[in-house]
Amino acid sequence: MNDSKHPDAAPFVPKTAFSRREFVVTSLAAGFALAVRPANADEVIHTDDKGLVAGEVKVPTADGDMPAYRAMPEGAGPFPTIVVVQEIFGVHEYIRDICRRLAKHGYFAVAPELYARQGDVSKIASIDDIVSQVVSKVPDAQVMSDLDHTVAWAKRSGRADTAKLGITGFCWGGRIVWMYAEHNPDLKAGVAWYGRLAGQPSDNMPGHPIDGVTNLKAPVLGLYGGADQGIPQDSINRMRGAAKAAGKQVEFVVYPDAPHGFHADYRPSYRKDAAEDGWKRLLGWFASHGVG
């Protein structure tokens, strides 16, 4: 895979173009996002970096350097590659820990800060303000391009085996997993955690996963909560049916009593049993679809 856009994807035209000064976020914030700081930090899962190479990196894009977090095992590699897509809270400590967890399993894991041009969500205290001031202004086409650049950067590093490429994401990032699986023909597998499947189109989001299900290019595992107030079960059923009709390899696991964000161990929404089962399924899904 190279830096060029895929021929069957919607073209991404930089806004003439983003200058380096327009990258609002030039480095990752420490700790957790202000809007979701844990009430009891001692209860949060923390994965150490022993035996890993982990830390912030810069991913070159067409219009500047995007900050990202990368974790991988020590050693020459190359290692199978997983792109980790953030929640609406950006690449804060929870997402960085996910990268370290994957690296402990032998993966080259990288999480690009996909809001870098639009704003620094780590310092915004209100979730509503995060959505209105930043997230709603992030175009899908920009995200697809930035993910392509992230994979190309990983490949150039010589430590990532991007022929074994997977993607996983949470909440906002769960939707992006579906979109990227419809975009990138080089992707081997995706795992989407409670990502939105349907909705009204907008200028920045001209379509949703269910609208492009016939374009799926890789198997996707969807991990969802039956008590999620933001994702109707009907949308899961419709996506499942549409994928089956299109002959696409899609599997859904719905945890009946789990709310939205059930994997987020630093929030009250965390459900240990569902989170641990989902993680085992993630590892199995990637291993059985050529990402491992």
Summary of the structure (lengths in Angstrom):
residues: 292
radius of gyration: 17.5
end to end distance: 18.1
largest distance: 48.0
contacts: 1009
relative contact order: 0.14
helix: 35%
strand: 21%
